């Protein structure tokens, strides 16, 4: 649970900094969220598939 809280805190901190210096996110929100979803799926794929493939 701790890594999730650290990640959320880091994201909020960066969001506050971006807002304070009036910088827009480098990627459109929908594209960024889809990219993050892909990263999450990719990160979970290997640990999930290892036992199924016998590694």
N, C-alpha and C positions, 0 to 999 in steps of 0.2 A: 504494500500500500504506500510505503514511503516514496518509492520512485515516482509514483503517480502524482503525489502531492508536490514533490520537487519540480516535476515537469510542469504541472499546472502553475505553480508559483513563478517559475521561470517565464512561462508564456505571459502571465499577467504582468510581470515586471517589464518585459520587452514591449508589451502593448502600451503600458503607461509611458515608457520612454518614447516610443514612436509618437504617441499622442502629444506629449510635452514638446517635442521638437517639430511637430506637424509633418511627420513623414508618413506616407501611405505604405501599407503593406506591400512588399515587393511582388506579390502574386494576388490575383483576384481571389476573394475569399472562397468561392466554390472550388476553384482549381486547387487552391492550397489544401482545402479539406479533403478533396479526393486524393491528392498526393499523400497526405498524412494517413488516410485510410489504407492506401496501397502499402505504405511503409509498415503499418501495423499488421496487415495481413501477411506481408513478407516475413516479418520478424517472428510471427507465430507459426508460420508454415513449417519451418525446419524442425523445431521441437515436436510438433504434432506429427509430422511424417516420419521421423526417425524410427519410432517403434513399429510403425506400420511396414516400413521397408526393411526392418531387421538390422539397423545400424546400431 
